[in-house]
Amino acid sequence: MARKTEKGLSRWLTATPDRKEKRFVMVGNSLFFNKKFCALSVGARFLYILAANESAGKREFQLPATKIEALGTPVRTARNYLKELEAAGFIELVRSGKTTRTANDYQFCFRWLDDG
């Protein structure tokens, strides 16, 4: 019987020596080149992809301040990007963590598709 080999991700897509990741992001070409997605600031697009990674394939996600800071983005700047994504209809706030001092709960939404 032939031995099955597991390749992992292409070397230029990972920093791990074995090319295996616990989580990775898959984004469609149609999203990358969509006029409304391209109209977002570069930072908002990056944050959307980060949110896709954090969601682990689910619709709901959180972006804790510690995660945002670890990526070198100031929290205030990230909040502005989140507001931009909300205004453009890419995400929506499900639950605010302001009173409990926890991360907000967001979910991806599709209003941006409905705007013609």
C-alpha positions as CSV (number, residue, x, y, z in Angstrom):
1,M,0.0,0.0,0.0
2,A,1.3,3.4,-0.9
3,R,2.2,5.7,2.0
4,K,0.2,8.8,2.2
5,T,2.2,12.0,2.8
6,E,0.8,15.1,4.4
7,K,2.2,18.2,2.9
8,G,0.8,21.1,4.9
9,L,0.6,24.6,3.7
10,S,2.9,26.0,1.0
11,R,6.1,27.3,2.6
12,W,5.4,31.0,1.8
13,L,2.0,30.8,3.7
14,T,3.3,29.7,7.1
15,A,6.2,30.4,9.5
16,T,6.1,26.9,11.0
17,P,8.9,24.5,10.0
18,D,6.5,21.6,9.4
19,R,4.1,23.9,7.4
20,K,1.1,22.8,9.6
21,E,-1.2,25.3,11.2
22,K,-4.0,24.8,13.7
23,R,-6.0,27.6,12.1
24,F,-5.8,29.4,8.8
25,V,-7.9,31.8,6.7
26,M,-9.6,31.0,3.4
27,V,-10.9,34.1,1.6
28,G,-12.6,34.0,-1.8
29,N,-11.3,35.9,-4.7
30,S,-14.7,37.4,-5.3
31,L,-14.5,39.1,-1.8
32,F,-10.9,40.4,-2.4
33,F,-11.9,42.1,-5.6
34,N,-15.4,43.2,-4.7
35,K,-15.9,47.0,-5.1
36,K,-17.3,47.4,-1.6
37,F,-14.5,45.4,0.1
38,C,-11.9,47.3,-1.9
39,A,-13.5,50.6,-0.8
40,L,-12.6,49.8,2.8
41,S,-9.4,51.1,4.2
42,V,-6.4,48.7,4.2
43,G,-6.6,48.5,8.0
44,A,-10.3,47.5,7.9
45,R,-9.6,44.8,5.3
46,F,-6.8,43.4,7.4
47,L,-9.0,43.4,10.5
48,Y,-11.7,41.6,8.6
49,I,-9.2,38.9,7.7
50,L,-8.0,38.7,11.3
51,A,-11.7,38.4,12.4
52,A,-12.1,35.6,9.9
53,N,-9.1,33.8,11.5
54,E,-10.5,34.4,15.0
55,S,-13.9,33.1,14.1
56,A,-12.4,29.7,13.2
57,G,-15.0,29.2,10.4
58,K,-18.0,30.4,12.5
59,R,-20.1,33.4,11.9
60,E,-19.5,34.8,15.4
61,F,-16.2,36.1,16.7
62,Q,-14.4,38.3,19.3
63,L,-11.4,40.5,18.9
64,P,-9.8,40.9,22.3
65,A,-7.6,43.9,22.9
66,T,-4.7,41.7,23.8
67,K,-4.9,40.0,20.4
68,I,-5.1,43.3,18.5
69,E,-2.2,44.7,20.5
70,A,-0.1,41.6,19.8
71,L,-0.4,42.3,16.1
72,G,0.9,45.8,16.6
73,T,-2.3,47.7,16.0
74,P,-3.4,50.3,18.5
75,V,-6.7,49.4,20.1
76,R,-8.2,52.8,19.3
77,T,-7.3,52.3,15.7
78,A,-8.8,48.9,15.6
79,R,-12.0,50.3,17.1
80,N,-12.2,52.7,14.2
81,Y,-11.7,49.8,11.7
82,L,-14.5,47.9,13.4
83,K,-16.8,50.9,13.2
84,E,-15.9,51.1,9.5
85,L,-16.7,47.5,8.9
86,E,-20.0,47.9,10.8
87,A,-21.0,51.0,8.8
88,A,-20.1,49.2,5.5
89,G,-22.3,46.2,6.5
90,F,-19.6,43.6,6.8
91,I,-20.0,42.9,10.6
92,E,-22.4,43.7,13.3
93,L,-22.2,44.0,17.1
94,V,-24.1,41.3,18.8
95,R,-23.2,42.1,22.5
96,S,-21.2,44.9,23.9
97,G,-18.7,43.9,26.6
98,K,-18.3,47.5,27.8
99,T,-20.2,47.1,31.1
100,T,-18.5,43.7,31.9
101,R,-15.1,44.8,30.7
102,T,-14.9,41.8,28.3
103,A,-14.5,41.6,24.5
104,N,-17.4,42.5,22.3
105,D,-19.3,39.8,20.5
106,Y,-19.5,40.4,16.7
107,Q,-20.8,38.4,13.8
108,F,-20.3,38.6,10.1
109,C,-23.3,40.0,8.2
110,F,-24.4,40.4,4.6
111,R,-25.8,43.9,4.4
112,W,-23.0,44.8,2.1
113,L,-24.3,42.3,-0.4
114,D,-27.8,43.8,-0.3
115,D,-26.8,47.4,-1.2
116,G,-26.8,46.7,-4.9
